[in-house]
Structures are given as structure tokens and as C-alpha cells.
């Protein structure tokens, strides 16, 4: 069986920047262990597997698909940028004719819809609850040393720890913070955590970004994820409560050919239990792979060399 695999750079309008995800289109059921082996070979923060749910389904005409996400080390219950990448491949490479796609996932049904020249992706909204310092003190010290911490929250649904640094720190302090996420593994061995979010408050004047963030997940094989939708499903809930706002502009630490400390805009609008962030992405390459993981061919996707094609926004996503 040959498996088409697409590499999609999320949160950017240029190839070889942003946050890459691999997307695999499964015509038939895949042996369970091969999901993880392929994700390990792709060696990206996430590899998404889109599968047909019933006989007769078609990647061009059907509107509902199964979706799973794997890091190089394990399966995860939610990934925003790989879901965006999956919708991008279906809408703009497979030319899916539906205006709304439904993905059946471990986090429930997620909707991706086309709105004019954008794709809007709805993600679950997760609450983070106050966390006592003593239970996570060693981990926080490994992450930020002796820096002042203003708030600590834990999201049991996502197993993410949110650490808000003191409001005396600004964006530059967070971006320039040297973090060795490998040390987290010895500081936290309980299995309670799968990810650590570091965040600081943004501009209090009401202009610019409301918050900044970085995300680390060495427990699932990802030292630092430059932009992650699942972390923003927690950040949106937290900062909405703190700022009394339902529409915010967040700024995660993204990366690419430019500087490591460059950032991309992530507008966040949420209502009730859904968060709808806005990102960009760019399709770079496709290849086919057989079950033994040997590469059959590699080639650029149509339009991947033009800056005005492949530009997406969301989890809003733009023209291709």
C-alpha cells in the first residue's frame, strides 16, 4: 500500500518556516504500529493521519473523516496545527468540494469550514485550574530558574501546566529565555504532565498582543513546539478570564528561516467551549511511501514556489 504524505508549514506564507506537520491520506486501514513508525520517520512535532470512515468515502467528495495525531514518540489527543494542515490538504490539494469538514478525533468532532478565502477551525476550549507550587516547583525551576512566577494553572483535560511569569517581565524576556526542555523529564516523572506552557501578559494599553507564550512537550518527544493550537485552547480560556475579553490577540514563539525568536500573530475568538484561532500555512512537499517506509518519490506541490499560493489562515487560512 502506498501512502501519500504531505509536509505542510503552518503559521507562515513561506516554505521552510513556521511550524511543519506531516499529513498522511489513508485509503485503507493501517497497521497500528505503522502510525508511530511513520511519525518517527517524519520526525516532525506532529504527523496527522486522515482516514475514511466507511466504504465509498472519497477525499474529494466526503465531508467526514477520522483524524489521529502522532508525535515521534506517541499519539496525542489534540493537535491544532496538524488539523489545520489536514484541512488544507483536503480543501486545496484534494479539492474537496464541501464547505465544512468534520474530523472525528480523540477530542471529539472538530469542524473545519471554508469562509471566503479562509479556513476556520474550531478547537475545544479547556479550563486550567490553580495549581500548588510545591507539587511542580522542581519543574518550574528547571524551566525558568529563579524568575518570578505570578500564576500556575493545570489543565487536567490536556495534562498541560500553564506558568504565567510576573507582569514585570515583557515579551523579550520570554523570547530570550534559554530553556533546556530535556531537563524537564527528570524534574517531572509522575505522568501527570504532557506539556508546559510559559506565558506573559501583553500590552496593557489595549493595543498589540494580549499575551505571549512558548510551549514545551518533551514527555511526548517534542522539546519545543513553536506554535500549538492545543496550547492555545488552554491559553484562550485563561487569558479571557484574566483580561475579561472574548477576543484576543496572542503571540506564540514561531520559528523558521528567520530568527528563532520571531513570532506570528494568533487572533483568538472564543465562545462557550470552542476557541477559533487564526494562523497561516504553506504546503511544501508531497511524497508517497509504502508500508515499509521506503520513499517512492518527492516533488513540490502545485504552487508551492509562489508566495501568494499556499497561504492559509486559521485554525483562519488564506488563499492557495
KAHUHU-V784548 format. One record per residue. N is the residue number from 1. PSI is psi in radians with two decimals (NA if undefined). OMEGA is omega as a letter, one per 30 degrees, with the letter a starting at -180 (* if undefined). BURIAL is # if it has 24 or more other ideal C-beta (glycine too) atoms within 12 Angstrom, else .. Layout:
BEGIN
n = <N;N>
psi = <PSI;PSI>
omega = <OMEGA;OMEGA>
burial = <BURIAL;BURIAL>
END
This chain:
BEGIN
n = <1;2;3;4;5;6;7;8;9;10;11;12;13;14;15;16;17;18;19;20;21;22;23;24;25;26;27;28;29;30;31;32;33;34;35;36;37;38;39;40;41;42;43;44;45;46;47;48;49;50;51;52;53;54;55;56;57;58;59;60;61;62;63;64;65;66;67;68;69;70;71;72;73;74;75;76;77;78;79;80;81;82;83;84;85;86;87;88;89;90;91;92;93;94;95;96;97;98;99;100;101;102;103;104;105;106;107;108;109;110;111;112;113;114;115;116;117;118;119;120;121;122;123;124;125;126;127;128;129;130;131;132;133;134;135;136;137;138;139;140;141;142;143;144;145;146;147;148;149;150;151;152;153;154;155;156;157;158;159;160;161;162;163;164;165;166;167;168;169;170;171;172;173;174;175;176;177;178;179;180;181;182;183;184;185;186;187;188;189;190;191;192;193;194;195;196;197;198;199;200;201;202;203;204;205;206;207;208;209;210;211;212;213;214;215;216;217;218;219;220;221;222;223;224;225;226;227;228;229;230;231;232;233;234;235;236;237;238;239;240;241;242;243;244;245;246;247;248;249;250;251;252;253;254;255;256;257;258;259;260;261;262;263;264;265;266;267;268;269;270;271;272;273;274;275;276;277;278;279;280;281;282;283;284;285;286;287;288;289;290;291;292;293;294;295;296;297;298;299;300;301;302;303;304;305;306;307;308;309;310;311;312;313;314;315;316;317;318;319;320>
psi = <2.26;2.43;2.00;2.29;2.23;2.39;2.16;2.14;2.00;2.69;0.56;2.81;0.30;2.56;2.72;0.53;-3.03;-2.60;1.89;2.54;2.62;2.51;2.14;2.28;2.04;1.96;-0.54;2.96;2.51;2.41;2.41;-0.77;-0.38;-0.48;-0.90;-0.65;-0.73;-0.75;-0.68;-0.68;-0.68;-0.61;0.67;2.93;-0.60;2.48;2.18;2.47;1.99;2.21;2.61;2.49;-0.41;2.77;2.44;-0.19;2.67;2.35;-0.31;-0.58;-0.49;2.76;-0.07;2.25;2.74;2.61;2.25;2.68;2.39;2.32;3.10;-0.27;-0.51;2.91;2.52;2.68;-0.27;2.39;2.08;-0.88;-0.52;-0.45;-0.75;-0.78;-0.68;-0.76;-0.68;-0.77;-0.76;-0.82;-0.74;-0.28;-0.86;-0.16;0.77;2.34;-0.10;2.63;-0.36;2.31;2.50;2.26;2.17;2.03;3.10;-0.30;0.32;-2.89;2.19;2.37;2.38;2.12;2.56;2.21;1.83;-2.09;0.39;2.85;2.24;2.21;2.17;2.22;2.69;2.66;2.20;2.33;2.45;2.32;2.69;2.43;2.32;2.41;-0.72;-0.50;-0.39;0.26;-0.74;-0.71;-0.79;-0.69;-0.66;-0.51;-0.81;0.10;-2.26;0.27;2.65;2.30;2.27;-0.57;2.59;2.22;2.66;2.32;1.82;-0.49;-0.62;-0.15;0.66;2.42;2.19;2.15;1.99;2.09;2.81;2.54;-0.14;-0.28;2.55;-3.05;-0.75;-0.64;-0.79;-0.78;-0.61;-0.04;2.18;2.03;2.22;1.59;-0.34;-0.51;-0.31;-0.52;-0.59;-0.38;-0.44;1.86;0.14;-0.34;0.02;-0.47;2.50;-0.22;2.63;2.18;2.20;2.30;2.63;2.69;2.56;-2.62;2.11;-0.10;-0.18;-0.06;2.54;-2.69;2.49;-0.51;2.78;2.71;2.77;2.68;2.34;2.39;1.03;-0.36;-0.36;0.33;0.25;1.85;-0.92;2.24;2.06;-0.67;2.28;2.21;-0.61;-0.60;-0.62;-0.35;-0.43;-0.80;-0.68;-0.78;-0.81;-0.93;-0.48;-0.75;-0.75;-0.66;-0.19;0.63;2.59;-0.08;2.10;2.85;1.96;2.80;1.70;2.85;1.91;3.05;2.94;-2.66;-0.49;-2.75;2.62;-0.52;0.20;2.73;2.68;2.57;2.40;1.51;2.43;2.08;2.19;2.61;2.33;-2.03;0.24;2.48;2.39;1.60;2.92;2.17;-3.03;2.72;2.86;2.15;2.20;-1.08;2.76;2.63;2.78;2.51;2.46;-3.14;-0.29;0.12;0.41;2.37;2.29;-0.77;2.80;2.38;2.70;2.56;2.72;2.26;0.09;-0.21;-0.10;2.24;-0.36;-0.01;2.60;0.07;2.13;2.77;2.29;3.04;NA;2.49;2.34;-2.65;2.55;NA>
omega = <l;a;l;l;a;l;a;l;a;l;l;l;l;l;l;l;a;a;a;l;l;l;l;l;a;l;a;l;a;l;a;a;a;l;a;l;l;l;l;l;l;l;l;a;l;l;a;l;l;a;l;a;a;l;a;l;a;a;l;a;a;a;a;a;l;a;l;a;l;l;l;a;a;l;l;a;a;l;a;a;l;l;l;l;l;l;l;l;a;a;a;l;l;l;l;a;a;l;l;l;l;l;l;a;l;l;a;l;l;a;l;a;l;l;a;a;a;l;l;a;l;l;l;l;a;l;l;a;l;a;l;a;a;a;a;a;a;l;a;l;l;a;a;l;a;l;a;a;a;a;l;l;l;l;a;a;a;a;l;l;l;l;l;l;a;l;l;l;l;a;a;l;l;a;a;a;l;a;l;a;l;l;a;a;l;a;a;a;a;a;a;a;l;a;l;l;l;a;l;l;l;a;a;a;a;l;l;a;l;l;l;a;l;a;a;a;a;l;l;l;a;a;l;l;a;l;a;a;a;l;l;l;l;a;a;l;a;a;l;l;a;a;a;a;l;l;a;l;l;a;l;l;l;a;l;a;l;a;l;a;l;a;l;a;l;l;a;l;a;l;l;a;a;l;a;l;l;l;l;l;a;l;a;a;l;l;l;a;l;a;l;l;l;a;l;l;l;a;l;l;l;l;a;l;a;a;a;l;l;l;a;l;l;l;*;a;a;a;l;*>
burial = <.;.;#;#;#;#;#;#;#;#;#;#;#;#;#;.;#;#;#;#;#;#;#;#;#;#;.;.;.;#;.;.;.;#;#;#;#;#;#;.;.;#;.;#;#;#;#;#;#;#;#;#;.;.;.;.;.;.;#;.;.;#;#;#;#;#;#;#;#;#;#;#;.;#;#;#;#;#;#;#;#;#;#;#;#;#;#;#;#;#;#;#;#;#;.;#;.;#;.;#;#;#;#;#;#;.;#;.;.;#;#;#;#;#;.;.;.;#;#;#;#;#;#;#;#;#;#;#;.;.;#;.;.;.;.;#;.;.;#;#;.;#;#;#;.;.;#;.;#;.;#;#;#;#;#;.;#;#;#;#;#;#;#;#;#;.;.;.;#;.;#;.;#;#;#;.;#;.;#;.;#;.;.;#;#;.;#;#;.;.;.;.;#;#;#;#;#;#;#;#;#;#;.;.;.;.;.;.;#;#;#;#;#;#;#;#;#;#;#;#;#;#;#;#;#;#;#;#;#;#;#;#;#;#;#;#;#;#;#;#;#;#;#;.;.;.;.;#;#;#;#;#;#;#;#;#;.;.;.;.;#;.;#;#;#;#;#;#;#;#;.;.;.;#;#;#;#;#;#;#;#;#;#;#;#;#;#;.;#;.;.;.;#;.;.;.;.;.;.;.;#;.;.;#;.;.;.;.;#;#;#;#;#;#;#;#;#;#;#;#>
END
